[in-house]
Amino acid sequence: MTKLLAFLDQNIIEAGCDEAGRGCLAGPVVAAAVILPKGFKNELLNDSKKLTKARRNALRPIIEKEALAFGVSFVDESEIDEINILNASFTAMHRALDQLSTRPESLLIDGNRFNPYNGIPHHCIVKGDGKYLSIAAASILAKTYRDEYMEKIHNEFPYYDWNNNKGYPTKKHRLGILKHGDCKYHRKSFTLLSPDQLSLFD
């Protein structure tokens, strides 16, 4: 497992930011921001996508307890439809940063684009959740909070299989849309079913 870096610049207060759910057909996009203390170490912490669900869930309370500050924000499907998914991702990150009890001096953003926040310098880092501990911690919070929410609303609409796919465009999810139509949690601005996808169910 690649060893993650603690900080880009250890002499200033850095917040790592990441989001979960950009590519989903349903549900919110969720972002988290995390400021880790100097000297923070955790050998298990990594990009949330590389960890099991059990490990992510075990790391979440550790991150929340040991972080200097953290924030988690949801932008729901109706707002995604209104402002588009890219802007919704930036908005979710900004709202997560709004929740931090300590003001960061630098932001480490997972990805290649970001809207500036409150005059704080930011660094866009592609695949940053596999490079920096603070971004990995943010990825775990965003992922676990979003998964928990999708498992909850799965009970309202079990035929979309959200407890397994979390709203991502799997065959079972699309088959549920084909048979039952969409629902209030679906992103209407997304292509839920395209003609080539319909052939999956022939």
TORZAKOL-166901 format. One line per 10 residues: their letters; for each residue z, x, y of N, C-alpha, C, O. Coordinates in nm, 3 decimals, decimal comma. Atoms other than C-alpha are relative to their C-alpha. Example, Ala and Ser with C-alpha at 12.3 -4.5 7.8 and 13.67 -1.06 7.14 Angstrom:
2
AS = 0,000 0,089 -0,119 0,780 1,230 -0,450 0,000 0,090 0,120 0,066 0,194 0,118 ~ -0,006 -0,082 -0,119 0,714 1,367 -0,106 0,073 -0,077 0,109 0,090 -0,026 0,220
This chain:
202
MTKLLAFLDQ = 0,000 0,085 -0,120 0,000 0,000 0,000 0,000 0,089 0,125 0,081 0,181 0,136 ~ 0,011 -0,079 -0,122 -0,101 0,141 0,338 0,127 -0,014 0,084 0,179 -0,124 0,104 ~ -0,121 0,003 -0,084 0,195 0,236 0,554 -0,037 -0,047 0,140 -0,125 0,011 0,204 ~ 0,027 0,054 -0,133 0,198 0,033 0,874 0,071 0,080 0,107 0,179 0,135 0,083 ~ -0,060 -0,070 -0,114 0,269 0,188 1,212 0,102 -0,090 0,067 0,083 -0,211 0,076 ~ -0,105 0,079 -0,065 0,584 0,079 1,391 -0,045 -0,044 0,140 -0,024 -0,158 0,179 ~ 0,038 0,030 -0,139 0,440 0,097 1,744 -0,128 0,073 0,037 -0,161 0,177 -0,019 ~ 0,110 -0,072 -0,064 0,132 0,186 1,941 0,058 0,099 0,101 0,013 0,213 0,112 ~ -0,072 -0,087 -0,095 0,364 0,326 2,211 0,149 -0,033 -0,012 0,195 -0,137 0,037 ~ -0,141 0,028 0,029 0,728 0,353 2,107 0,089 0,006 0,125 0,208 -0,026 0,117
NIIEAGCDEA = -0,080 -0,013 -0,122 0,841 0,413 2,467 0,004 -0,128 0,083 0,074 -0,134 0,185 ~ 0,000 0,126 -0,073 0,772 0,056 2,580 0,027 -0,116 -0,096 0,025 -0,098 -0,218 ~ -0,026 0,119 0,082 0,850 -0,297 2,458 -0,133 -0,066 -0,035 -0,205 -0,115 0,052 ~ 0,127 0,057 0,048 0,558 -0,420 2,246 0,025 -0,130 -0,075 0,122 -0,142 -0,150 ~ -0,001 0,124 0,079 0,496 -0,770 2,113 -0,128 -0,006 -0,081 -0,238 0,010 -0,027 ~ 0,115 0,022 0,086 0,266 -0,822 1,818 -0,032 -0,148 -0,006 0,059 -0,231 -0,011 ~ 0,043 0,141 0,002 0,062 -1,145 1,811 -0,106 -0,021 -0,107 -0,195 0,062 -0,126 ~ 0,102 0,038 0,098 -0,135 -1,315 1,536 0,000 -0,150 -0,013 0,093 -0,219 0,030 ~ 0,010 0,145 0,021 -0,253 -1,662 1,441 -0,040 -0,028 -0,144 -0,086 0,060 -0,217 ~ 0,041 0,046 0,132 -0,317 -1,861 1,125 -0,070 -0,135 0,014 -0,030 -0,219 0,095
GRGCLAGPVV = 0,065 0,132 0,005 -0,556 -2,145 1,054 -0,127 -0,016 0,081 -0,174 -0,128 0,098 ~ 0,122 0,014 -0,081 -0,860 -2,066 1,266 -0,116 -0,059 -0,079 -0,192 -0,140 -0,027 ~ 0,115 0,043 0,080 -1,103 -2,129 0,981 0,020 -0,129 -0,077 -0,063 -0,164 -0,161 ~ -0,030 0,124 0,074 -0,946 -2,452 0,857 -0,079 -0,118 0,054 -0,124 -0,118 0,169 ~ 0,064 0,124 -0,042 -1,105 -2,795 0,869 0,101 -0,101 0,052 0,064 -0,198 0,118 ~ -0,104 0,097 -0,037 -0,773 -2,970 0,930 0,127 0,072 0,041 0,152 0,186 0,003 ~ -0,129 -0,052 -0,040 -0,437 -2,918 1,090 -0,007 0,091 0,121 -0,115 0,116 0,174 ~ -0,009 -0,080 -0,122 -0,320 -2,697 1,375 -0,040 0,145 -0,023 -0,047 0,192 -0,137 ~ -0,002 -0,146 0,003 -0,383 -2,336 1,458 0,139 0,040 0,048 0,191 -0,016 0,146 ~ -0,139 -0,039 -0,027 -0,044 -2,162 1,466 0,002 0,148 0,035 -0,058 0,230 -0,035
AAAVILPKGF = -0,010 -0,140 -0,040 0,037 -1,840 1,648 0,146 0,041 0,009 0,234 -0,041 0,031 ~ -0,135 -0,055 -0,014 0,340 -1,615 1,653 -0,006 0,129 0,081 -0,106 0,201 0,080 ~ -0,018 -0,125 -0,074 0,461 -1,333 1,875 0,135 0,058 -0,042 0,234 -0,014 -0,049 ~ -0,123 -0,064 0,050 0,721 -1,082 1,757 0,022 0,134 0,071 -0,069 0,215 0,082 ~ -0,043 -0,130 -0,050 0,908 -0,797 1,926 0,101 0,058 -0,099 0,207 0,000 -0,120 ~ -0,089 -0,064 0,096 1,064 -0,563 1,671 0,083 0,108 0,069 0,037 0,171 0,165 ~ -0,084 -0,103 -0,062 1,352 -0,329 1,754 -0,047 0,140 -0,037 -0,115 0,160 -0,138 ~ 0,030 -0,139 0,033 1,311 0,047 1,767 0,070 0,036 -0,131 0,185 -0,003 -0,154 ~ -0,059 -0,041 0,126 1,371 0,195 1,427 -0,012 -0,104 -0,111 0,039 -0,083 -0,221 ~ 0,017 0,103 0,103 1,275 -0,124 1,241 -0,081 0,055 -0,116 -0,184 0,119 -0,098
KNELLNDSKK = 0,074 -0,040 0,120 1,169 -0,055 0,884 0,010 -0,109 -0,105 0,115 -0,172 -0,122 ~ -0,001 0,091 0,115 1,071 -0,278 0,597 -0,121 0,036 -0,086 -0,235 0,016 -0,045 ~ 0,108 -0,050 0,087 0,868 -0,140 0,308 -0,090 -0,112 -0,053 -0,203 -0,086 -0,092 ~ 0,077 0,111 0,056 0,751 -0,485 0,199 -0,090 -0,068 0,103 -0,182 -0,141 0,068 ~ 0,073 0,069 -0,107 0,616 -0,597 0,537 -0,144 0,048 0,005 -0,172 0,167 0,014 ~ 0,143 -0,032 -0,004 0,237 -0,615 0,541 -0,074 -0,123 0,049 -0,015 -0,228 0,072 ~ 0,087 0,112 -0,032 -0,056 -0,835 0,639 0,034 -0,117 -0,093 0,038 -0,101 -0,215 ~ -0,044 0,116 0,079 0,046 -1,186 0,526 -0,099 -0,035 -0,111 -0,059 -0,086 -0,215 ~ 0,102 0,034 0,100 -0,284 -1,228 0,338 0,010 0,087 -0,126 -0,042 0,051 -0,231 ~ -0,015 -0,091 0,114 -0,191 -0,937 0,111 0,129 -0,023 -0,077 0,157 0,046 -0,175
LTKARRNALR = -0,130 0,026 0,061 0,147 -1,083 0,017 -0,001 -0,133 -0,075 -0,078 -0,224 -0,042 ~ -0,016 0,127 0,069 0,247 -1,354 -0,227 0,076 -0,098 0,090 0,143 -0,058 0,185 ~ -0,074 0,102 -0,075 0,384 -1,681 -0,095 0,150 0,027 -0,006 0,220 0,014 0,095 ~ -0,143 -0,026 0,015 0,727 -1,591 -0,233 0,045 0,115 0,089 0,152 0,110 0,149 ~ -0,037 -0,115 -0,083 0,727 -1,257 -0,053 -0,006 -0,034 0,149 0,080 0,008 0,226 ~ 0,007 0,043 -0,140 0,612 -1,411 0,275 0,123 -0,082 0,037 0,183 -0,062 0,143 ~ -0,115 0,086 -0,028 0,887 -1,670 0,253 0,131 0,079 0,001 0,225 0,043 0,072 ~ -0,120 -0,085 0,000 1,144 -1,399 0,176 0,007 0,084 0,127 0,116 0,111 0,179 ~ 0,003 -0,084 -0,120 1,033 -1,189 0,473 0,026 -0,078 0,128 0,079 -0,023 0,225 ~ -0,014 0,079 -0,124 1,036 -1,473 0,727 0,142 0,003 0,057 0,157 0,035 0,175
PIIEKEALAF = -0,134 -0,003 -0,060 1,417 -1,499 0,768 0,044 0,141 0,041 0,123 0,156 0,134 ~ -0,033 -0,138 -0,038 1,444 -1,118 0,777 -0,060 0,032 0,136 0,006 0,089 0,222 ~ 0,067 -0,022 -0,129 1,191 -1,102 1,061 0,073 -0,076 0,111 0,100 -0,021 0,218 ~ -0,065 0,083 -0,103 1,361 -1,387 1,248 0,139 0,054 0,035 0,183 0,043 0,150 ~ -0,135 -0,053 -0,024 1,703 -1,223 1,210 -0,004 0,134 0,073 0,077 0,160 0,162 ~ -0,002 -0,138 -0,050 1,606 -0,866 1,295 -0,087 0,021 0,125 -0,069 0,120 0,195 ~ 0,084 -0,014 -0,118 1,343 -0,922 1,566 0,083 -0,007 0,128 0,182 -0,080 0,134 ~ -0,064 0,014 -0,132 1,450 -0,868 1,926 -0,030 -0,137 0,059 0,053 -0,197 0,127 ~ 0,041 0,132 -0,046 1,258 -1,185 2,004 -0,122 -0,043 -0,081 -0,200 0,041 -0,126 ~ 0,121 0,052 0,063 1,000 -1,411 1,842 -0,028 -0,140 0,052 0,062 -0,209 0,101
GVSFVDESEI = 0,040 0,135 -0,038 0,807 -1,727 1,921 -0,110 -0,048 -0,094 -0,191 0,032 -0,142 ~ 0,103 0,062 0,085 0,590 -1,966 1,717 -0,051 -0,123 0,071 0,028 -0,205 0,119 ~ 0,058 0,113 -0,072 0,348 -2,217 1,865 -0,112 -0,065 -0,080 -0,189 0,003 -0,147 ~ 0,103 0,079 0,067 0,126 -2,494 1,728 -0,096 -0,058 0,105 -0,051 -0,109 0,208 ~ 0,099 0,075 -0,078 -0,198 -2,619 1,885 -0,070 -0,094 -0,098 -0,137 -0,049 -0,191 ~ 0,046 0,095 0,101 -0,299 -2,938 1,707 -0,150 -0,024 0,004 -0,221 0,025 0,092 ~ 0,144 0,021 0,019 -0,638 -3,060 1,594 -0,068 -0,069 0,119 -0,184 -0,040 0,148 ~ 0,062 0,069 -0,113 -0,698 -3,287 1,894 -0,023 0,097 0,117 -0,124 0,090 0,185 ~ 0,018 -0,100 -0,105 -0,644 -2,999 2,137 -0,107 0,102 -0,039 -0,182 0,149 0,046 ~ 0,107 -0,088 0,049 -0,864 -2,775 1,921 -0,136 -0,062 0,030 -0,227 0,006 0,079
DEINILNASF = 0,127 0,069 -0,027 -1,141 -3,036 1,949 -0,033 -0,001 0,149 -0,150 0,002 0,188 ~ 0,020 0,009 -0,144 -1,091 -3,050 2,325 -0,039 0,134 0,062 -0,125 0,138 0,150 ~ 0,022 -0,128 -0,068 -1,091 -2,678 2,410 -0,071 0,104 -0,086 -0,100 0,213 -0,037 ~ 0,065 -0,081 0,104 -1,256 -2,522 2,097 0,100 0,095 -0,065 0,205 0,127 -0,009 ~ -0,098 -0,071 0,082 -1,093 -2,311 1,830 0,034 0,138 0,056 0,148 0,183 0,042 ~ -0,031 -0,131 -0,058 -1,123 -1,975 2,007 0,103 -0,014 0,111 0,203 0,057 0,113 ~ -0,095 0,022 -0,109 -0,949 -2,102 2,320 0,134 -0,052 -0,052 0,240 -0,019 0,002 ~ -0,124 0,052 0,060 -0,697 -2,287 2,103 0,083 0,114 -0,058 0,206 0,113 -0,049 ~ -0,072 -0,115 0,055 -0,609 -1,959 1,931 0,068 0,079 0,111 0,183 0,120 0,097 ~ -0,059 -0,071 -0,113 -0,554 -1,787 2,266 0,116 -0,080 0,059 0,220 -0,025 0,094
TAMHRALDQL = -0,105 0,087 -0,055 -0,353 -2,085 2,392 0,125 0,005 -0,087 0,237 0,013 -0,035 ~ -0,115 -0,007 0,091 -0,132 -2,077 2,082 0,074 0,132 0,017 0,197 0,134 0,019 ~ -0,065 -0,130 -0,021 -0,067 -1,705 2,133 0,076 0,003 0,132 0,189 0,053 0,139 ~ -0,068 0,002 -0,131 0,015 -1,758 2,502 0,130 -0,081 -0,008 0,232 -0,041 0,048 ~ -0,120 0,085 0,011 0,261 -2,036 2,415 0,107 0,068 -0,085 0,227 0,052 -0,059 ~ -0,097 -0,076 0,079 0,424 -1,817 2,149 0,065 0,108 0,086 0,186 0,130 0,079 ~ -0,053 -0,102 -0,092 0,461 -1,541 2,409 0,094 -0,061 0,102 0,193 0,001 0,142 ~ -0,086 0,070 -0,095 0,611 -1,795 2,649 0,143 -0,014 -0,053 0,239 -0,020 0,024 ~ -0,130 0,024 0,062 0,898 -1,839 2,402 0,086 0,126 -0,013 0,205 0,117 -0,044 ~ -0,075 -0,124 0,019 1,001 -1,473 2,393 0,112 0,012 0,102 0,092 -0,008 0,222
STRPESLLID = -0,116 -0,014 -0,089 1,346 -1,415 2,536 0,002 0,136 0,070 0,075 0,155 0,168 ~ 0,017 -0,131 -0,062 1,253 -1,055 2,617 -0,145 0,014 0,044 -0,236 -0,015 -0,033 ~ 0,138 -0,015 -0,048 0,948 -0,982 2,832 -0,061 0,129 -0,054 -0,006 0,237 -0,031 ~ 0,063 -0,122 0,049 0,712 -0,740 2,658 -0,074 0,074 0,111 -0,112 0,016 0,213 ~ 0,075 -0,083 -0,096 0,544 -0,456 2,843 -0,141 0,027 -0,048 -0,225 0,078 0,027 ~ 0,132 -0,018 0,058 0,244 -0,445 2,611 -0,016 -0,098 -0,115 0,081 -0,131 -0,183 ~ 0,029 0,096 0,106 0,076 -0,685 2,368 -0,099 0,060 -0,099 -0,202 0,115 -0,060 ~ 0,091 -0,042 0,106 -0,080 -0,593 2,035 -0,056 -0,127 -0,064 0,016 -0,204 -0,127 ~ 0,065 0,125 0,041 -0,330 -0,866 1,948 -0,086 0,024 -0,123 -0,171 0,113 -0,123 ~ 0,086 -0,009 0,118 -0,483 -0,912 1,604 -0,136 -0,060 0,035 -0,145 -0,175 0,078
GNRFNPYNGI = 0,133 0,050 -0,028 -0,858 -0,945 1,648 -0,070 0,081 0,108 -0,021 0,185 0,151 ~ 0,079 -0,077 -0,096 -1,123 -0,837 1,896 -0,013 -0,065 0,137 -0,083 -0,013 0,224 ~ 0,007 0,068 -0,130 -1,077 -1,085 2,184 0,132 -0,065 0,035 0,208 -0,104 -0,054 ~ -0,124 0,062 -0,046 -0,794 -1,222 2,395 -0,013 -0,031 0,148 -0,079 0,042 0,221 ~ -0,009 0,031 -0,143 -0,736 -1,392 2,729 0,126 0,066 0,056 0,234 0,048 -0,001 ~ -0,117 -0,068 -0,057 -0,504 -1,184 2,951 0,118 -0,095 0,022 0,100 -0,213 0,052 ~ -0,122 0,080 -0,009 -0,144 -1,304 2,965 0,096 0,061 0,102 0,145 0,172 0,084 ~ -0,103 -0,034 -0,099 0,080 -1,283 3,273 -0,004 0,145 0,049 0,100 0,204 0,078 ~ 0,013 -0,136 -0,052 -0,055 -0,946 3,382 0,050 0,109 -0,093 0,060 0,224 -0,052 ~ -0,050 -0,099 0,096 0,078 -0,773 3,068 -0,120 0,068 -0,069 -0,207 -0,002 -0,120
PHHCIVKGDG = 0,110 -0,068 0,068 -0,158 -0,505 2,928 -0,006 -0,042 -0,147 0,097 -0,059 -0,213 ~ 0,012 0,035 0,142 -0,298 -0,597 2,588 -0,102 0,090 -0,069 -0,192 0,146 -0,006 ~ 0,089 -0,081 0,083 -0,472 -0,414 2,306 -0,047 -0,087 -0,116 0,035 -0,133 -0,196 ~ 0,056 0,076 0,112 -0,705 -0,600 2,068 -0,025 0,097 -0,116 -0,092 0,199 -0,100 ~ 0,006 -0,090 0,115 -0,681 -0,445 1,722 -0,056 -0,078 -0,119 0,011 -0,165 -0,175 ~ 0,063 0,067 0,114 -0,923 -0,557 1,451 0,078 0,033 -0,127 0,109 0,149 -0,155 ~ -0,083 -0,013 0,121 -0,731 -0,615 1,127 0,134 0,065 0,032 0,189 0,142 -0,047 ~ -0,127 -0,057 -0,045 -0,419 -0,528 1,322 0,118 -0,037 -0,086 0,218 0,035 -0,090 ~ -0,111 0,042 0,085 -0,200 -0,721 1,079 0,017 0,092 -0,120 0,118 0,087 -0,189 ~ -0,012 -0,100 0,105 -0,269 -0,444 0,829 0,023 0,140 0,055 0,017 0,238 -0,018
KYLSIAAASI = -0,017 -0,130 -0,064 -0,202 -0,165 1,081 0,135 0,015 0,072 0,191 0,125 0,074 ~ -0,123 -0,009 -0,080 0,107 -0,250 1,291 0,103 -0,100 -0,050 0,071 -0,215 -0,080 ~ -0,108 0,084 0,053 0,443 -0,389 1,179 0,020 -0,127 0,081 0,042 -0,234 0,024 ~ -0,026 0,119 -0,083 0,481 -0,626 1,476 -0,106 -0,106 -0,020 -0,076 -0,225 -0,019 ~ 0,106 0,097 0,024 0,142 -0,787 1,414 0,015 -0,059 -0,139 -0,005 -0,179 -0,159 ~ -0,023 0,050 0,136 0,214 -0,812 1,041 0,114 -0,102 0,000 0,105 -0,205 -0,067 ~ -0,113 0,094 -0,008 0,547 -0,979 1,123 -0,046 -0,132 0,063 -0,008 -0,240 0,016 ~ 0,053 0,122 -0,062 0,367 -1,224 1,353 -0,089 -0,077 -0,096 -0,087 -0,200 -0,099 ~ 0,088 0,067 0,096 0,111 -1,296 1,083 0,079 -0,077 -0,105 0,039 -0,185 -0,149 ~ -0,085 0,067 0,100 0,388 -1,383 0,837 0,063 -0,127 0,058 0,066 -0,231 -0,008
LAKTYRDEYM = -0,058 0,120 -0,061 0,560 -1,621 1,079 -0,106 -0,108 0,020 -0,082 -0,224 -0,013 ~ 0,105 0,099 -0,023 0,234 -1,791 1,176 -0,043 -0,066 -0,131 -0,057 -0,188 -0,138 ~ 0,046 0,051 0,130 0,126 -1,827 0,813 0,105 -0,089 -0,066 0,072 -0,197 -0,115 ~ -0,102 0,079 0,069 0,459 -1,952 0,676 0,029 -0,132 0,072 0,048 -0,235 0,008 ~ -0,023 0,124 -0,075 0,515 -2,205 0,956 -0,116 -0,096 -0,020 -0,096 -0,217 -0,035 ~ 0,116 0,088 0,016 0,161 -2,337 0,921 -0,007 -0,056 -0,143 -0,032 -0,175 -0,162 ~ 0,004 0,046 0,138 0,173 -2,353 0,540 0,104 -0,110 -0,024 0,076 -0,210 -0,090 ~ -0,107 0,098 0,013 0,502 -2,542 0,556 -0,042 -0,134 0,058 -0,017 -0,240 0,000 ~ 0,048 0,124 -0,066 0,347 -2,795 0,795 -0,108 -0,068 -0,085 -0,106 -0,189 -0,103 ~ 0,110 0,058 0,079 0,034 -2,843 0,580 0,052 -0,061 -0,130 0,001 -0,163 -0,176
EKIHNEFPYY = -0,059 0,057 0,122 0,247 -2,899 0,269 0,070 -0,132 0,031 0,073 -0,223 -0,052 ~ -0,067 0,124 -0,041 0,440 -3,165 0,460 -0,101 -0,113 0,018 -0,081 -0,223 -0,033 ~ 0,097 0,109 -0,024 0,132 -3,360 0,576 -0,087 -0,027 -0,122 -0,156 -0,129 -0,129 ~ 0,068 0,027 0,128 -0,021 -3,323 0,229 0,051 -0,129 -0,062 -0,026 -0,202 -0,126 ~ -0,057 0,122 0,060 0,214 -3,603 0,125 -0,061 -0,127 0,056 -0,061 -0,230 -0,011 ~ 0,068 0,117 -0,059 0,033 -3,840 0,363 -0,140 -0,018 -0,057 -0,186 -0,131 -0,075 ~ 0,139 0,004 0,045 -0,313 -3,751 0,232 -0,019 0,096 -0,118 -0,086 0,198 -0,105 ~ 0,000 -0,094 0,112 -0,275 -3,595 -0,114 -0,138 0,033 -0,056 -0,157 0,136 -0,120 ~ 0,133 -0,021 0,061 -0,644 -3,629 -0,206 -0,078 0,113 0,066 -0,186 0,147 0,018 ~ 0,068 -0,117 -0,058 -0,740 -3,340 0,026 0,053 0,132 -0,058 -0,004 0,238 -0,030
DWNNNKGYPT = -0,054 -0,117 0,067 -0,526 -3,096 -0,179 0,055 0,106 0,098 0,047 0,226 0,072 ~ -0,049 -0,093 -0,103 -0,366 -2,944 0,132 0,118 0,084 -0,046 0,141 0,193 0,007 ~ -0,113 -0,081 0,047 -0,060 -2,826 -0,060 -0,050 0,128 -0,065 0,024 0,226 -0,076 ~ 0,060 -0,121 0,056 -0,297 -2,577 -0,225 -0,092 0,073 0,097 -0,084 0,195 0,111 ~ 0,100 -0,067 -0,084 -0,577 -2,513 0,025 0,042 0,015 0,146 -0,024 0,087 0,222 ~ -0,054 -0,010 -0,137 -0,373 -2,554 0,349 -0,101 -0,038 0,108 -0,088 0,003 0,223 ~ 0,098 0,045 -0,098 -0,673 -2,716 0,517 -0,127 0,082 0,003 -0,221 0,049 0,076 ~ 0,122 -0,082 0,005 -0,927 -2,445 0,437 -0,109 -0,074 -0,077 -0,080 -0,165 -0,155 ~ 0,113 0,077 0,057 -1,275 -2,558 0,326 -0,027 0,031 -0,147 -0,131 0,090 -0,180 ~ 0,022 -0,017 0,144 -1,234 -2,548 -0,051 -0,083 -0,117 -0,055 -0,104 -0,217 0,013
KKHRLGILKH = 0,078 0,107 0,064 -1,440 -2,756 -0,291 0,082 -0,128 -0,011 0,031 -0,237 0,016 ~ -0,085 0,120 0,015 -1,145 -2,992 -0,356 0,020 -0,070 0,135 0,021 -0,192 0,143 ~ -0,018 0,058 -0,133 -1,089 -3,041 0,016 -0,124 -0,077 0,041 -0,116 -0,190 0,088 ~ 0,125 0,065 -0,040 -1,454 -3,121 0,078 -0,030 -0,121 -0,088 -0,087 -0,220 -0,041 ~ 0,019 0,116 0,088 -1,467 -3,350 -0,223 0,088 -0,116 0,047 0,045 -0,232 0,042 ~ -0,087 0,103 -0,055 -1,172 -3,539 -0,075 -0,060 -0,064 0,124 -0,050 -0,185 0,142 ~ 0,066 0,054 -0,120 -1,361 -3,577 0,254 -0,118 -0,087 -0,040 -0,140 -0,193 0,017 ~ 0,116 0,076 0,047 -1,671 -3,694 0,068 0,041 -0,135 -0,054 -0,025 -0,236 -0,029 ~ -0,043 0,125 0,065 -1,477 -3,958 -0,126 0,078 -0,091 0,095 0,065 -0,214 0,086 ~ -0,092 0,080 -0,081 -1,227 -4,074 0,139 -0,028 0,005 0,150 0,037 -0,064 0,228
GDCKYHRKSF = 0,023 -0,019 -0,142 -1,376 -3,967 0,472 0,104 0,094 0,059 0,190 0,146 -0,012 ~ -0,098 -0,088 -0,063 -1,185 -3,762 0,725 0,124 -0,081 0,042 0,128 -0,203 0,025 ~ -0,123 0,067 -0,041 -0,839 -3,840 0,863 0,043 0,054 0,136 -0,027 0,136 0,196 ~ -0,045 -0,035 -0,135 -0,638 -3,798 1,182 0,029 0,148 0,018 0,031 0,197 0,131 ~ -0,031 -0,142 -0,010 -0,557 -3,434 1,101 -0,125 0,088 -0,004 -0,116 0,209 0,018 ~ 0,122 -0,080 0,007 -0,920 -3,324 1,064 -0,050 0,035 0,140 -0,033 -0,041 0,235 ~ 0,058 -0,047 -0,126 -1,089 -3,125 1,339 -0,140 -0,059 0,012 -0,233 -0,017 -0,057 ~ 0,126 0,074 -0,009 -1,369 -3,355 1,447 -0,113 0,087 0,057 -0,230 0,055 0,038 ~ 0,101 -0,089 -0,057 -1,549 -3,072 1,630 -0,056 0,097 -0,105 -0,153 0,168 -0,078 ~ 0,047 -0,087 0,108 -1,591 -2,884 1,299 -0,099 -0,076 -0,087 -0,094 -0,199 -0,096
TLLSPDQLSL = 0,090 0,061 0,099 -1,869 -2,948 1,047 0,079 -0,014 -0,129 0,100 0,083 -0,202 ~ -0,085 0,023 0,117 -1,661 -3,106 0,774 -0,082 0,000 -0,129 -0,036 0,049 -0,232 ~ 0,093 -0,001 0,114 -1,956 -3,160 0,538 -0,140 0,019 0,053 -0,185 -0,057 0,138 ~ 0,140 -0,019 -0,037 -2,306 -3,020 0,578 -0,087 -0,033 -0,122 -0,036 -0,035 -0,234 ~ 0,086 0,040 0,112 -2,607 -3,119 0,364 0,005 0,096 -0,118 0,005 0,053 -0,233 ~ -0,002 -0,096 0,112 -2,597 -2,796 0,161 0,132 -0,006 -0,077 0,137 0,024 -0,196 ~ -0,129 0,011 0,069 -2,229 -2,853 0,085 0,005 -0,124 -0,088 0,075 -0,126 -0,190 ~ 0,002 0,122 0,081 -2,298 -3,202 -0,046 -0,054 0,028 -0,140 -0,018 -0,039 -0,236 ~ 0,058 -0,032 0,131 -2,499 -3,041 -0,327 0,104 0,055 -0,096 0,082 0,058 -0,217 ~ -0,108 -0,049 0,086 -2,172 -2,892 -0,455 0,049 -0,109 -0,095 0,103 -0,081 -0,202
FD = -0,062 0,110 0,074 -2,081 -3,235 -0,582 -0,101 -0,080 -0,083 -0,068 -0,186 -0,136 ~ 0,101 0,069 0,079 -2,407 -3,334 -0,755 0,034 0,008 -0,148 -0,040 -0,045 -0,231
